[in-house]
Amino acid sequence: MTKHHFVPNSFHNVIGSLPPALYIADGDTVVTETLDAAGYDKHDINRISGPNPMNGPIFVEGAEPGDSLKVEILSMVPTRDTGFTRNIVASNVVDPQDVHTLPASEKVIWKIDREALTTRLAEPVAGLEDFTLPLSPMIGCFGVAPSLGQAISTATSGEFGGNMDYRLLGPGTTVWFPISAPGALFFLGDCHAVQGDGEIVGTGIETTFEVTVRLSVEKKRIIWPRGETADDIFTIGNARPLDQALQHATSEMLRWLGSDYRLDKTAASHLLGQVVRYDVGNVFDPAYTMACRVAKSWLKHR
């Protein structure tokens, strides 16, 4: 299999059926450097406006509508010594009567130690003078071209993936996306050094990375994104309101447990009723993200 070093000369604020920037074979590996969510590169030079500029699209030979694109996130290496966040929680995550008490949201800078793999506020605030976080890299926005030839803003998400902002979408995780266009047309960008559940300040710690992924085609039909870590399997639903995102994720998990683990609806319900874990990907973007997660320890081998 070939390893491609993909240096994009243009970036996109939509995910859609755009002319491919790179053609690869099924199973090839791609190494590429991303911009941050505001369009700045590793040298802090602005290359494009936000939101969430994507590298791509990458055309994978043999990928056809109805297939799945398997994306193995092999590594994420930070390429800049700074990142940024907003400093105040979003108004939609507090009680309405408390919105007027929130200070104005401002952009703040975080310092990234690329040797120690930690990050801290460049100007610590009272009470957080010693607040240092280990890096926990993740891809905030990635996916494949949507159906019907649509081009959808990188501010949001859907069945195709997009701006999901789920903290488990990092190195060591494998993700599957439902393919709707020939070649899949894979996009990626918007990487975070750290992010809590919900992306409740409107950002993770936004910075730039060198990302390595392996892209493979699987001849199976899925409806919503699926993922697997060393310990868990999960499905993702993207929608608003939040309960609809949860419904999408749960239905996709029921389908997965049936097709791959031979659990009928009753058996799957018993399992999920007692061991399921629901994670919030984001509650900031136009479509919210929910993940339905099950530990592999409860599942028989496929």
N, C-alpha and C positions, 0 to 999 in steps of 0.2 A: 504494500500500500504506500501511496505517495504522501509526503508531508509538504504542504504548501505554506509559504510565508506570504500572507496576503496583506499588501499595503494599499489600502483604498485611496483613491484620488477624489472620491466624492462620498458624501454621507447623506442619510435620508431621515426625515422626520415622520415618515409613514412606512408601514409595512404593507407591501402589495406586490402585484405582478409587474415589477419593473425590470428593465433589461439587466441580465446577470452581469455582475462584476467579476465573477470567477466561476469557472467550470471545474468540477472535480468528479472523480470516480467514487462509486459506492464504497464506503469504508476508509476513505482518505482522511487524513488529519490536516487541520488548518490552524496555523498560528497567526494571530492578528492583534494589533494594538488598538484599543478603544479610546474614544473621547469621553470626557465626563458629561453629565446630564445637561450641562449648559453649553456644550460644544467646544470645550477647551482641551487641547492635547497635553501630552506629558511635559511639554516645555511651557505650559500655561499660555499658549497662543490660541486665540479664538479661530476656529476653522469653519464654524457654522452656528447658527442660532439654535437654541433648544426648541422643543423639549426632546431629550433623550436621542441624540443622533445615532443612527445605526450604521454599522458596517454591513456591506452586502449589496444586493442579494447574492447568495452562493447557490449555483445550480448543481444539484447532485444527480449524476447520470443514473437512469433507471427508476427514479422516483416518479410515481404516477398518482393521480387523485385516487383516494381510497387506501393508499399505503400509509405507513407511519414513518416519520423520520426519527431515528434514534440519535440522540445527541449526548455523547459522553463528555462531561466537563473534566478534562484531564489536569489542567493546572491554571492558576490565576496568579500572576506575579505583579505586584504594584510597580508602577513606573514613574511615580511622582511623589514628592515629599509632603504634599499638602492635599487636603480634601476640604469639602465644605458641606454644611448643613444649614437649615433654618434653625432658629433658636427658641421657637414657641410652638406648643402643640396646636394643631389645626382646630378651627372653631367647631368642626362637626364631630369632634371626639369628646367634647365637654357638654354639660347641661346648657341649654339655650340661655338660661338666666346668667350663666357665668361667662358668656362670650365677651361681654363688655368689660370684664375684668382682666382680660388677657392683654399683655403688652403687644405693641406692634412687632410683627415678625421681621427679623433681619437675618441676613446671611452672615455666618461666622465661619472662621477657618480652623481646621484641625491640622496638627502636625503629624506626619506619618514617619515612623522610624522603620525603614525598610530592612534594617539588619535585625533589630529586636522583634519586628513584626507586631508593633504596637502603635497606638494612636492616642493623642490627647488634645484638648483644646489649646489653641495657640495663646489665648488669653483666658485662663481659667476664671470661673466665677466663684463667688463666695460659697463655701461648702463643698466645692469640687476641685480644690487645689491639687489633690493627689489622684484625680480621676484619670486613670490610664486603662485603655481597653486593648485586649489582644485583637489582632485583625481576624475577621471572619468573612473572607471574600464571598461575594455572591453576584450573580448577573441579575440586574433588575429588569431588563427588557430584552427579550429575544423570542424568536418564533419563526413561523413560515407564512407565506402569502395566504391571505384569507380566500374564501370561496367567492365565486361570482365576479372575479376580477377587481374586487374592492381594494382600495388603498386606505388604510385605517391609521389614524394618528398614533404615534408612539407614546402619547399621553395616556392611552387606555389599553384594554386587553379584551380577549374573546376566546373562542374555541381554538384559534390559531396560536395562542400564546400572547405575546405583547408585554405590556408594562405590568407584570404581575407582582414584582417586589416581594418575593417569598424567600425568606432567609436560608432555606435549605437548598436553593439553586446555586450551589457552589462546587468547588473541586471535590471529586469523588462521587458526585451525583450523576445519574443517567436520567435523561428526560426524553419522552416520546411526544411528538406533535402529530396531529392528523393532517395529512397532506391533501391540499385542495387544488394545487396547480402543478403542471409538469415541471419536474426538477426540484420541487418543494419550495425553492427560493427562500433560503434561510438567511435571517438577519440577526445581528447581535450587537449589544452596546450597553450603556448605562450601568456600569459596574460600581458596586459599593464595597468599601472597606469593612464596614460594620452596619448593621441595621437591626433595630428591634422589631417585634411583631407590629404590623399595622402601618409602618412608615408614618407614624402619627405627627411628625413635624413636617411632613411633606417631602422629606428626603431621607436617604441613608447618608452615610458619610461618602459623598460623591467624589470619585477620583478616577484615575486612568489605570488600566491594566494591560499586560500582555496575556491574552487568553488563548489556551490551546484546547480545541475540541476535536473529537472524532465523529464523523457524520456517516450514518449507515441507513440503508432502506430496509424496512421490514414489511412483508406482505401481510399485514393485518390491519383491520379497520378499527379505529377508535374515534371517539367523538370529542373528548376533552383531553388536555394534556395529562400525562401520567409520569411518575418519577419513581426512582429507586435509589436509596442510599445503602450503606453497608448494613444498616439496622432496620430500615422501614421501607414500605411501599406507600405511595401517596397519589392521589388524584387531585386535580385543580379545577375549580369552577370560577369563572369571572362574570360578574353581573352586578347590577344594583336593582333592588335592595340586597342586603347581605344574605338574607335567607334564600334568595334565588341562587346566589353563588354557592351556598352550602348544598342546595338541592342538586345542582349540576355535578358537584364533586362527589356527592353520595351516590347518585345514579351511575356515574362512571366507575366508582369503586365496586358497586354491585355487579356491573358488567364484567369487570376485571376478575373479581373473585369467582364468577361463574365460568368464564372462558378458560382461565389459566389455573384455577385452584379447584375447579369442579364442585363448588359450593352452590347449591340452589338458593333461592331467595330466602327460604326459612333458615337454612344453616348460616348463610351470610348475615342475616338479621341477628341471629343469636350472637355471632362473633362481634359484629359492629356494635351491637347494643351494650356490650360490656368492655370492649377494649379499644374502640375507636378514639382517636385524638383529632380534634379540629384545630388547625392553626390559621391565624389571620395573616394573609399575605400583605394586603394593604387595604386601608379604609380611607384613602385620600383621593385616589384617582377617580375618573368618571365611572369606571367599572371596578367594583370591589373584588378582592380575591380571597377565596377560602380553599384550604387544603384539607382533604380527608386522609388521615394517616393511620396505618396499621403496622405494628411491629412484626417483623418477619418471624420472630420466635413463636408467634401464634399460628403460623401457616405451614402446611406441609410443602415439601419441595415440589416444584413444578416438574 
